[in-house]
Amino acid sequence: MNVNRGPERRDVAPEVDLRGGWYPEVWLGAPAPGGLALPPASPSMSWMYSPRGVFLGDDQLVVADSGNHRVLIWHGIPADDEQPADVVLGQADGTTEGRAANGRGPERGMNLPTGVLVHEGRLIVADAWHHRILVWDEVPLLSDTPPDHILGQSDSSCVTANRGDRCSASSLYWPFGIAVVGSRFWVADTGNRRVLGWDGGIPDPGRPADIVLGQPDGTHREENRGGPAGPASFRWPHDIAGHDDLLLVADAGDHRILGWSPHPAADQPADLVLGQPDFASAAEWPYGPHTGDRFRFPYALGLDGERLVIADTANNRILVWEGVPGDGRGADHVLAQPDFASNGENRWTSVQSDTLCWPYGISLRGDRFAVADSGNNRVMIWRRS
């Protein structure tokens, strides 16, 4: 087991004042520190290829190992670097990869899974490029366990966008993000440029969404509603978080976070925007001077109580607020960069235990969060000391 992972480690940059006490505790997947590690030709239960989604619970860690078209599950929170997963889903075993490996069809396979979630003992996976949501009634203890339910398709063999038909409130196109907030199940239906909500939690297969957010009705799918960015539109909605009084959506393509308080019960304009000066702005923020209140492709976010974390993906950093910034103010802390003005992949150096390259997914739980460090082919667990 690794010890002495606090900010005093010599391979950790001296940025404790900006980190707010956060430090890397464990990494899974590619080894670090050192040079960039490419995944081996044959995957294992320890290595990943471009993971894009992660869920950190009390009793398990779940990772969407997207490039290997599978989901990995650790029963219990991993304590050791490169610790192998206990269960693999989407593949016959821990050494195969590919969406059609060994002739497997979509009935037991996956194609770029992204969003992962455990809610009330059930495992939910956004099988994004199969345009569907997979549901297990219990978190599997055995590898290659097939899902119990499929949402967004007519059966387990169908994998076409919008069921091969016109967009509707029952169909999906690249669903990347999933969340249960309050009593509603939400899906970031990215390819249809909208967010769907179901009252009463995870729905039965075939049930249309009760809420279509970001489009005038269930049949429309235009980027930003066919016009410029506004308070009721998305370009690439990608992740969802919230609590009883607030719903947040990471609109990655417009480089912003939109918020509704209280939760929307129908399509309506957002009340809050982060990452842009106003609802009409959608400018990318690729070059300096960087600040803590502008983003470049924020693909993921987490909210626990009033603590907010955002994966500012293309700026290769994590931003942390100790209170939801209703005034649009910048972050309180920045992780993986020495300051708010820097944005280099791995700080333009070799891979270190506290650097990031395209953080793509995040899961916050109290004083810990897990991040899918996609460009470094690993998942990291950070902790606040």
RODO-2510 file (C-alpha; in nm, 4 decimals, decimal comma):
residues 385
     n   res          X          Y          Z
     1     m     0,0000     0,0000     0,0000
     2     n     0,1273     0,3462    -0,0840
     3     v     0,1888     0,5875     0,1982
     4     n     0,3184     0,9397     0,2420
     5     r     0,1101     1,0717    -0,0497
     6     g     0,0586     1,4179     0,0968
     7     p     0,1758     1,7514    -0,0436
     8     e     0,5220     1,7035     0,1052
     9     r     0,6215     1,4502    -0,1642
    10     r     0,9167     1,5732    -0,3684
    11     d     0,7565     1,4797    -0,7036
    12     v     0,4540     1,6990    -0,6283
    13     a     0,4753     2,0612    -0,7410
    14     p     0,4899     2,3192    -0,4579
    15     e     0,1434     2,4623    -0,5081
    16     v    -0,0256     2,3793    -0,1798
    17     d    -0,1628     2,7315    -0,1453
    18     l    -0,3601     2,6924    -0,4693
    19     r    -0,4490     2,3271    -0,4114
    20     g    -0,6373     2,3823    -0,0889
    21     g    -0,4903     2,0651     0,0602
    22     w    -0,5810     1,8312    -0,2289
    23     y    -0,3221     1,5708    -0,3264
    24     p    -0,3082     1,2550    -0,5430
    25     e    -0,3636     0,9420    -0,3358
    26     v    -0,3756     0,6488    -0,5821
    27     w    -0,3489     0,6021    -0,9576
    28     l    -0,4898     0,3113    -1,1564
    29     g    -0,3863     0,2155    -1,5082
    30     a    -0,0706     0,3487    -1,6682
    31     p     0,2240     0,3919    -1,4293
    32     a     0,3547     0,7311    -1,3203
    33     p     0,5715     0,9273    -1,2654
    34     g     0,7820     0,9095    -1,5796
    35     g     0,7191     0,9297    -1,9500
    36     l     0,3806     0,8919    -2,1152
    37     a     0,2790     0,5258    -2,1002
    38     l     0,0940     0,3827    -2,3967
    39     p    -0,1456     0,0950    -2,3298
    40     p    -0,0158    -0,2533    -2,4166
    41     a    -0,1480    -0,4291    -2,7258
    42     s    -0,3277    -0,6772    -2,4997
    43     p    -0,5158    -0,5095    -2,2152
    44     s    -0,5234    -0,6412    -1,8616
    45     m    -0,7351    -0,5845    -1,5534
    46     s    -0,4756    -0,3241    -1,4475
    47     w    -0,4270    -0,1179    -1,7641
    48     m    -0,6688     0,1141    -1,9441
    49     y    -0,6928     0,2932    -2,2750
    50     s    -0,8429     0,6438    -2,2706
    51     p    -1,0901     0,6062    -1,9807
    52     r    -1,3661     0,8661    -2,0044
    53     g    -1,6005     0,8015    -1,7128
    54     v    -1,5654     0,7189    -1,3442
    55     f    -1,7857     0,6674    -1,0391
    56     l    -1,6503     0,6779    -0,6835
    57     g    -1,8833     0,5239    -0,4247
    58     d    -1,8542     0,4128    -0,0656
    59     d    -1,8038     0,0493    -0,1615
    60     q    -1,6785     0,0467    -0,5190
    61     l    -1,5004     0,2293    -0,7976
    62     v    -1,6401     0,1958    -1,1500
    63     v    -1,4468     0,3066    -1,4602
    64     a    -1,5583     0,3355    -1,8221
    65     d    -1,2420     0,2092    -1,9944
    66     s    -1,3717     0,3657    -2,3131
    67     g    -1,0897     0,2875    -2,5545
    68     n    -1,1085    -0,0808    -2,4629
    69     h    -1,4905    -0,0760    -2,4912
    70     r    -1,5475    -0,2098    -2,1424
    71     v    -1,6315    -0,1210    -1,7831
    72     l    -1,4031    -0,2098    -1,4917
    73     i    -1,5254    -0,2489    -1,1326
    74     w    -1,3248    -0,2487    -0,8109
    75     h    -1,5170    -0,3807    -0,5093
    76     g    -1,3850    -0,1572    -0,2357
    77     i    -1,1847     0,1613    -0,2923
    78     p    -0,8412     0,0737    -0,4390
    79     a    -0,5506     0,1372    -0,2043
    80     d    -0,2558     0,0486    -0,4305
    81     d    -0,1246     0,1999    -0,7517
    82     e    -0,2030    -0,0106    -1,0611
    83     q    -0,4331    -0,2350    -0,8552
    84     p    -0,6228    -0,4687    -1,0915
    85     a    -1,0001    -0,4485    -1,1195
    86     d    -1,2189    -0,7251    -0,9820
    87     v    -1,4803    -0,7367    -1,2592
    88     v    -1,4890    -0,6522    -1,6308
    89     l    -1,8098    -0,5948    -1,8300
    90     g    -1,8447    -0,5619    -2,2061
    91     q    -1,5683    -0,8115    -2,2779
    92     a    -1,5391    -1,1871    -2,2261
    93     d    -1,2343    -1,1436    -2,0037
    94     g    -0,9727    -0,8925    -1,8948
    95     t    -0,7403    -0,9428    -2,1920
    96     t    -0,9733    -0,8736    -2,4874
    97     e    -1,0734    -0,5394    -2,6312
    98     g    -1,2689    -0,3944    -2,9206
    99     r    -1,6394    -0,3536    -2,9739
   100     a    -1,6566    -0,6799    -3,1691
   101     a    -1,3794    -0,8748    -2,9972
   102     n    -1,4072    -1,2510    -3,0436
   103     g    -1,7143    -1,2029    -3,2586
   104     r    -1,9204    -1,0597    -2,9733
   105     g    -2,2270    -0,8650    -3,0698
   106     p    -2,3955    -0,5769    -2,8894
   107     e    -2,5934    -0,8127    -2,6649
   108     r    -2,2923    -0,8441    -2,4346
   109     g    -2,0563    -0,5857    -2,5823
   110     m    -2,0073    -0,2090    -2,5556
   111     n    -1,8983     0,0675    -2,7904
   112     l    -1,7232     0,3593    -2,6186
   113     p    -1,8974     0,3475    -2,2796
   114     t    -1,8651     0,6807    -2,1013
   115     g    -2,1008     0,7648    -1,8153
   116     v    -2,1072     0,5238    -1,5179
   117     l    -2,3167     0,5399    -1,2024
   118     v    -2,4232     0,3257    -0,9075
   119     h    -2,7585     0,4279    -0,7614
   120     e    -2,9411     0,2399    -0,4875
   121     g    -2,7390    -0,0709    -0,5633
   122     r    -2,7993    -0,0614    -0,9396
   123     l    -2,5240    -0,0088    -1,1979
   124     i    -2,6013     0,2219    -1,4910
   125     v    -2,3702     0,2611    -1,7934
   126     a    -2,4023     0,5037    -2,0849
   127     d    -2,3002     0,2843    -2,3800
   128     a    -2,2526     0,5981    -2,5860
   129     w    -2,1777     0,4780    -2,9392
   130     h    -2,4430     0,2100    -2,9131
   131     h    -2,6875     0,4946    -2,8351
   132     r    -2,8278     0,3298    -2,5247
   133     i    -2,8211     0,3046    -2,1462
   134     l    -2,7440    -0,0311    -1,9809
   135     v    -2,8830    -0,1170    -1,6366
   136     w    -2,7834    -0,3945    -1,3963
   137     d    -3,0191    -0,4431    -1,1007
   138     e    -2,7165    -0,5281    -0,8848
   139     v    -2,3508    -0,4339    -0,9242
   140     p    -2,2060    -0,7492    -1,0864
   141     l    -1,9716    -0,9709    -0,8880
   142     l    -1,8822    -1,1799    -1,1950
   143     s    -1,7223    -1,0620    -1,5189
   144     d    -1,9173    -1,0584    -1,8459
   145     t    -2,2534    -1,0374    -1,6698
   146     p    -2,5143    -0,9157    -1,9219
   147     p    -2,7323    -0,6148    -1,8340
   148     d    -3,0836    -0,6639    -1,7015
   149     h    -3,2383    -0,3710    -1,8906
   150     i    -3,1606    -0,1564    -2,1963
   151     l    -3,2917     0,1990    -2,2413
   152     g    -3,3005     0,3840    -2,5725
   153     q    -3,3201     0,0832    -2,8069
   154     s    -3,5989    -0,1602    -2,8927
   155     d    -3,3882    -0,4662    -2,8038
   156     s    -3,0354    -0,5759    -2,7158
   157     s    -2,9240    -0,6144    -3,0789
   158     c    -3,0251    -0,2649    -3,1964
   159     v    -2,7484    -0,0038    -3,1885
   160     t    -2,8514     0,2672    -3,4369
   161     a    -2,8753     0,6355    -3,3443
   162     n    -3,2296     0,7391    -3,2507
   163     r    -3,3399     0,3792    -3,3147
   164     g    -3,2805     0,4354    -3,6847
   165     d    -3,5693     0,6807    -3,6994
   166     r    -3,6519     1,0415    -3,6249
   167     c    -3,5409     1,1829    -3,2909
   168     s    -3,8012     1,1368    -3,0160
   169     a    -3,8304     1,1569    -2,6382
   170     s    -3,7612     0,7807    -2,6288
   171     s    -3,4468     0,7723    -2,8425
   172     l    -3,0798     0,8526    -2,7856
   173     y    -2,7806     0,9681    -2,9889
   174     w    -2,4414     0,9493    -2,8165
   175     p    -2,5625     0,9600    -2,4546
   176     f    -2,2449     1,0463    -2,2643
   177     g    -2,3528     1,1603    -1,9162
   178     i    -2,5958     1,0180    -1,6588
   179     a    -2,7070     1,1249    -1,3119
   180     v    -2,9808     1,0791    -1,0548
   181     v    -3,0549     1,4123    -0,8878
   182     g    -3,3361     1,4155    -0,6368
   183     s    -3,6111     1,1940    -0,7740
   184     r    -3,5179     1,2347    -1,1422
   185     f    -3,2927     1,0369    -1,3726
   186     w    -3,1076     1,2611    -1,6181
   187     v    -2,9233     1,1764    -1,9399
   188     a    -2,6943     1,4080    -2,1368
   189     d    -2,8103     1,3059    -2,4844
   190     t    -2,5093     1,4683    -2,6441
   191     g    -2,5664     1,3890    -3,0118
   192     n    -2,9210     1,5243    -2,9899
   193     r    -2,7937     1,8401    -2,8120
   194     r    -3,0338     1,8027    -2,5206
   195     v    -3,0770     1,6693    -2,1683
   196     l    -3,3553     1,4230    -2,0920
   197     g    -3,5198     1,3785    -1,7513
   198     w    -3,7415     1,1025    -1,6142
   199     d    -3,9528     1,1516    -1,3013
   200     g    -3,9337     0,8759    -1,0435
   201     g    -3,5777     0,7639    -1,1128
   202     i    -3,4485     0,5086    -1,3617
   203     p    -3,7341     0,4398    -1,6079
   204     d    -3,8606     0,1172    -1,7568
   205     p    -3,7373     0,0437    -2,1108
   206     g    -3,9259     0,2291    -2,3839
   207     r    -4,0715     0,4979    -2,1579
   208     p    -4,0401     0,8493    -2,3081
   209     a    -3,8656     1,1196    -2,1084
   210     d    -4,0851     1,3488    -1,9014
   211     i    -3,8562     1,6477    -1,9624
   212     v    -3,6694     1,7518    -2,2777
   213     l    -3,4253     2,0282    -2,1836
   214     g    -3,2495     2,2324    -2,4512
   215     q    -3,4916     2,1701    -2,7393
   216     p    -3,8492     2,2921    -2,8061
   217     d    -3,9777     1,9309    -2,8176
   218     g    -3,8634     1,5705    -2,8503
   219     t    -3,8224     1,5808    -3,2293
   220     h    -3,5655     1,8618    -3,2525
   221     r    -3,1883     1,8130    -3,2218
   222     e    -3,0268     2,1266    -3,3653
   223     e    -2,7045     2,2587    -3,2130
   224     n    -2,7933     2,5540    -2,9878
   225     r    -3,1513     2,5259    -3,1148
   226     g    -3,0336     2,6224    -3,4631
   227     g    -2,8951     2,9595    -3,3557
   228     p    -2,6331     3,1202    -3,1321
   229     a    -2,5754     3,0050    -2,7769
   230     g    -2,8373     3,1107    -2,5246
   231     p    -2,9672     3,0255    -2,1768
   232     a    -3,1886     2,7408    -2,3057
   233     s    -2,9571     2,5683    -2,5543
   234     f    -2,6642     2,3274    -2,5719
   235     r    -2,3885     2,2490    -2,8149
   236     w    -2,2449     1,9364    -2,6478
   237     p    -2,4144     1,8659    -2,3142
   238     h    -2,1846     1,6088    -2,1599
   239     d    -2,2249     1,5678    -1,7834
   240     i    -2,4809     1,6379    -1,5109
   241     a    -2,4632     1,6968    -1,1355
   242     g    -2,6753     1,8623    -0,8709
   243     h    -2,8502     1,8517    -0,5374
   244     d    -3,2068     1,9110    -0,4211
   245     d    -3,2051     2,2795    -0,5148
   246     l    -2,9691     2,2927    -0,8132
   247     l    -2,9158     2,1123    -1,1439
   248     l    -2,5888     2,1687    -1,3331
   249     v    -2,5064     2,0629    -1,6898
   250     a    -2,1599     2,0720    -1,8457
   251     d    -2,2190     2,2180    -2,1927
   252     a    -1,8702     2,1305    -2,3143
   253     g    -1,9087     2,2555    -2,6708
   254     d    -2,0076     2,6033    -2,5528
   255     h    -1,7261     2,5981    -2,2910
   256     r    -1,9614     2,6592    -2,0002
   257     i    -2,1710     2,5156    -1,7176
   258     l    -2,5437     2,5931    -1,7054
   259     g    -2,7466     2,5793    -1,3846
   260     w    -3,1148     2,5689    -1,2905
   261     s    -3,2488     2,6483    -0,9439
   262     p    -3,4969     2,5035    -0,8694
   263     h    -3,4782     2,2035    -1,1013
   264     p    -3,6552     2,2564    -1,4338
   265     a    -3,9826     2,0684    -1,4755
   266     a    -3,9886     2,1483    -1,8484
   267     d    -3,7718     2,3150    -2,1113
   268     q    -3,6766     2,6564    -1,9734
   269     p    -3,3799     2,8971    -1,9652
   270     a    -3,0985     2,8415    -1,7167
   271     d    -3,0547     3,0714    -1,4152
   272     l    -2,6764     3,0395    -1,3865
   273     v    -2,3820     3,0315    -1,6251
   274     l    -2,0202     2,9551    -1,5337
   275     g    -1,7253     2,9799    -1,7672
   276     q    -1,8684     3,2602    -1,9807
   277     p    -1,9436     3,6266    -1,9030
   278     d    -2,3082     3,5854    -2,0121
   279     f    -2,5519     3,3377    -2,1658
   280     a    -2,4842     3,4583    -2,5213
   281     s    -2,1084     3,3941    -2,5100
   282     a    -1,9506     3,0649    -2,6160
   283     a    -1,5869     3,1571    -2,6767
   284     e    -1,3166     2,8958    -2,6330
   285     w    -1,0453     2,9924    -2,3850
   286     p    -0,7355     2,8183    -2,5255
   287     y    -0,4610     3,0693    -2,4613
   288     g    -0,3516     3,3048    -2,1837
   289     p    -0,3939     3,4847    -1,9744
   290     h    -0,5854     3,2020    -1,8066
   291     t    -0,8085     3,2544    -1,5090
   292     g    -1,0209     3,0403    -1,2811
   293     d    -1,3493     3,1513    -1,4360
   294     r    -1,3038     3,0535    -1,8030
   295     f    -1,3066     2,7027    -1,9481
   296     r    -1,1995     2,5092    -2,2540
   297     f    -1,4204     2,2041    -2,3154
   298     p    -1,5349     2,1305    -1,9580
   299     y    -1,6481     1,7714    -2,0073
   300     a    -1,7249     1,6754    -1,6474
   301     l    -1,8285     1,8123    -1,3109
   302     g    -1,9084     1,6936    -0,9613
   303     l    -2,1129     1,8494    -0,6810
   304     d    -2,1268     1,7307    -0,3195
   305     g    -2,3013     1,9685    -0,0850
   306     e    -2,1725     2,3096    -0,1855
   307     r    -1,8335     2,1871    -0,3106
   308     l    -1,8069     2,1969    -0,6894
   309     v    -1,5303     2,0422    -0,9016
   310     i    -1,5005     2,0878    -1,2776
   311     a    -1,2756     1,8964    -1,5161
   312     d    -1,1553     2,1801    -1,7398
   313     t    -1,0536     1,9190    -1,9915
   314     a    -0,8559     2,0972    -2,2634
   315     n    -0,6834     2,3167    -2,0050
   316     n    -0,5600     1,9968    -1,8335
   317     r    -0,6699     2,0963    -1,4866
   318     i    -0,9311     2,0504    -1,2144
   319     l    -1,1010     2,3579    -1,0704
   320     v    -1,2503     2,3483    -0,7202
   321     w    -1,4998     2,5822    -0,5542
   322     e    -1,5804     2,5526    -0,1836
   323     g    -1,9205     2,7086    -0,2520
   324     v    -2,1262     2,7118    -0,5715
   325     p    -2,0314     3,0428    -0,7386
   326     g    -2,3672     3,2045    -0,7971
   327     d    -2,1864     3,5245    -0,8935
   328     g    -1,9736     3,3527    -1,1602
   329     r    -1,6509     3,4034    -0,9648
   330     g    -1,3408     3,2021    -1,0379
   331     a    -1,2357     2,8819    -0,8651
   332     d    -1,0861     2,8711    -0,5186
   333     h    -0,8311     2,6031    -0,6088
   334     v    -0,6582     2,4685    -0,9188
   335     l    -0,5149     2,1159    -0,9367
   336     a    -0,2551     1,9710    -1,1776
   337     q    -0,1256     2,3161    -1,2786
   338     p     0,1086     2,5459    -1,0838
   339     d    -0,1280     2,8432    -1,1205
   340     f    -0,4436     2,9607    -1,2951
   341     a    -0,2414     3,0933    -1,5894
   342     s    -0,0989     2,7533    -1,6909
   343     n    -0,2674     2,4867    -1,9017
   344     g    -0,0014     2,2504    -2,0404
   345     e    -0,0580     1,8795    -2,0874
   346     n     0,1242     1,7243    -1,7900
   347     r     0,2571     2,0780    -1,7272
   348     w     0,4637     2,0323    -2,0486
   349     t     0,6811     1,7808    -1,8669
   350     s     0,6775     1,4043    -1,8108
   351     v     0,3779     1,2342    -1,6524
   352     q     0,3846     1,2887    -1,2768
   353     s     0,1628     1,1747    -0,9938
   354     d    -0,0079     1,5156    -0,9863
   355     t    -0,0317     1,6033    -1,3588
   356     l    -0,3241     1,5607    -1,5978
   357     c    -0,3694     1,5190    -1,9712
   358     w    -0,7291     1,5707    -2,0811
   359     p    -0,9251     1,4875    -1,7646
   360     y    -1,2515     1,3611    -1,9093
   361     g    -1,4654     1,2307    -1,6219
   362     i    -1,4939     1,3115    -1,2517
   363     s    -1,6748     1,1799    -0,9446
   364     l    -1,6753     1,3742    -0,6163
   365     r    -1,7517     1,2226    -0,2764
   366     g    -1,6752     1,4412     0,0247
   367     d    -1,2999     1,4932     0,0599
   368     r    -1,2177     1,2544    -0,2256
   369     f    -1,2717     1,2584    -0,5974
   370     a    -1,1773     1,0254    -0,8808
   371     v    -1,0813     1,1624    -1,2218
   372     a    -1,0513     0,9810    -1,5545
   373     d    -0,7134     1,1119    -1,6722
   374     s    -0,7915     1,0096    -2,0271
   375     g    -0,4779     1,1244    -2,2101
   376     n    -0,2557     0,9482    -1,9548
   377     n    -0,4582     0,6239    -1,9762
   378     r    -0,5299     0,6143    -1,6047
   379     v    -0,7724     0,7020    -1,3260
   380     m    -0,6537     0,9014    -1,0251
   381     i    -0,8062     0,9351    -0,6792
   382     w    -0,7347     1,2695    -0,5134
   383     r    -0,7917     1,3424    -0,1466
   384     r    -0,8065     1,6532     0,0680
   385     s    -0,5660     1,6405     0,3605
***
